[in-house]
Amino acid sequence: MGLTYYGYPKCGTCRKAKAWLETKGLNFQEVNIAEAPPTAEELRNIIAVSGLELKKFFNVSGTKYRELNLKDKLPTMTDEEKISLLSSDGMLIKRPLVFGEGKVTVGFKEEEFDNIWTN
């Protein structure tokens, strides 16, 4: 099945994660998260597999997040509204987002990638 890597080419953290995946020889499909964000259905699946809270998928340091004042709006939104919002704009999603083989990582921490993608 391989992995799907959602990243943004101008993001330094994404470039580090992509280089890590390539160095380890892992097969992955690269998707520009700004041009083709995951659909709401894909996000539901990714979130379920991850076991993480939905709020962990938001790019809280992003410009869009601040522009939309999501810090104040998210607490009153339903999970479906949040997923719909994330799927509408890839720049709202914390990146890189890597998933496949029943595993998910959000963001890039080398130790976490070592534990999840090489074991």
C-alpha positions as CSV (number, residue, x, y, z in Angstrom):
1,M,0.0,0.0,0.0
2,G,2.8,2.5,0.8
3,L,2.6,5.8,2.5
4,T,1.0,9.1,1.6
5,Y,3.0,12.1,2.5
6,Y,1.1,15.4,2.6
7,G,3.5,18.3,2.7
8,Y,4.1,21.8,1.5
9,P,7.2,22.4,-0.7
10,K,8.0,25.8,1.0
11,C,7.8,24.3,4.5
12,G,11.3,23.5,6.0
13,T,9.9,20.9,8.4
14,C,8.2,19.2,5.5
15,R,11.4,19.1,3.5
16,K,13.2,17.5,6.5
17,A,10.5,14.9,6.8
18,K,10.6,14.1,3.1
19,A,14.4,13.8,3.2
20,W,14.1,11.4,6.2
21,L,11.5,9.2,4.3
22,E,13.8,9.1,1.2
23,T,16.9,8.4,3.3
24,K,15.1,5.4,4.9
25,G,14.1,4.2,1.4
26,L,10.4,4.3,2.2
27,N,8.0,4.2,-0.7
28,F,5.5,7.1,-0.5
29,Q,3.2,9.1,-2.6
30,E,3.8,12.9,-2.3
31,V,0.8,15.2,-2.2
32,N,1.1,19.0,-2.0
33,I,-1.3,19.7,0.9
34,A,-2.1,23.2,-0.3
35,E,-3.1,22.0,-3.8
36,A,-4.8,18.8,-2.8
37,P,-5.8,18.6,0.9
38,P,-7.2,15.3,2.1
39,T,-11.0,15.0,1.7
40,A,-13.3,15.0,4.7
41,E,-13.7,11.2,4.4
42,E,-9.9,10.7,4.2
43,L,-9.5,13.0,7.3
44,R,-12.0,11.0,9.3
45,N,-10.1,7.8,8.5
46,I,-6.7,9.4,9.3
47,I,-7.9,10.8,12.6
48,A,-9.5,7.5,13.6
49,V,-6.3,5.6,12.8
50,S,-4.1,8.1,14.6
51,G,-5.9,8.0,17.9
52,L,-5.1,11.7,18.3
53,E,-7.5,14.5,19.3
54,L,-8.9,16.3,16.3
55,K,-7.3,19.6,17.5
56,K,-3.8,18.1,16.9
57,F,-4.5,18.3,13.2
58,F,-4.8,22.1,13.1
59,N,-1.7,24.1,12.1
60,V,-2.1,26.5,15.0
61,S,1.0,28.5,14.0
62,G,-0.3,29.1,10.5
63,T,-1.5,32.5,9.1
64,K,-4.8,31.1,8.0
65,Y,-5.5,29.8,11.5
66,R,-4.9,33.2,12.9
67,E,-6.8,35.0,10.1
68,L,-9.9,32.9,10.8
69,N,-9.6,33.4,14.5
70,L,-9.9,29.6,15.0
71,K,-8.4,29.7,18.5
72,D,-11.8,31.2,19.6
73,K,-14.0,29.4,17.1
74,L,-12.9,25.8,17.4
75,P,-14.2,25.2,20.9
76,T,-17.8,25.8,19.7
77,M,-17.5,23.9,16.5
78,T,-18.6,20.3,16.0
79,D,-16.1,17.6,14.9
80,E,-17.8,17.5,11.5
81,E,-17.5,21.3,11.1
82,K,-13.8,21.0,12.0
83,I,-13.2,18.2,9.6
84,S,-15.0,20.1,6.8
85,L,-12.9,23.2,7.5
86,L,-9.6,21.2,7.4
87,S,-10.6,19.5,4.2
88,S,-11.4,22.8,2.6
89,D,-7.9,24.3,3.0
90,G,-4.7,22.3,3.4
91,M,-2.9,25.2,4.9
92,L,-5.0,24.7,8.1
93,I,-3.6,21.2,8.5
94,K,-0.5,20.6,10.6
95,R,2.1,19.3,8.3
96,P,3.7,17.1,7.2
97,L,0.9,14.6,7.5
98,V,2.1,11.0,6.8
99,F,-0.2,8.0,6.9
100,G,-0.4,4.4,5.7
101,E,0.0,0.9,7.0
102,G,-2.4,1.7,9.8
103,K,-0.2,4.5,11.2
104,V,-0.2,8.3,11.2
105,T,2.3,11.0,12.1
106,V,1.4,14.7,12.3
107,G,4.4,17.1,12.1
108,F,8.0,15.9,12.1
109,K,10.0,14.7,15.0
110,E,12.8,12.4,13.9
111,E,12.5,10.2,17.0
112,E,8.8,9.7,16.4
113,F,9.4,8.9,12.7
114,D,12.1,6.4,13.7
115,N,9.6,4.7,16.1
116,I,6.6,4.7,13.8
117,W,7.9,4.3,10.3
118,T,11.0,2.0,10.8
119,N,9.5,-0.5,13.2
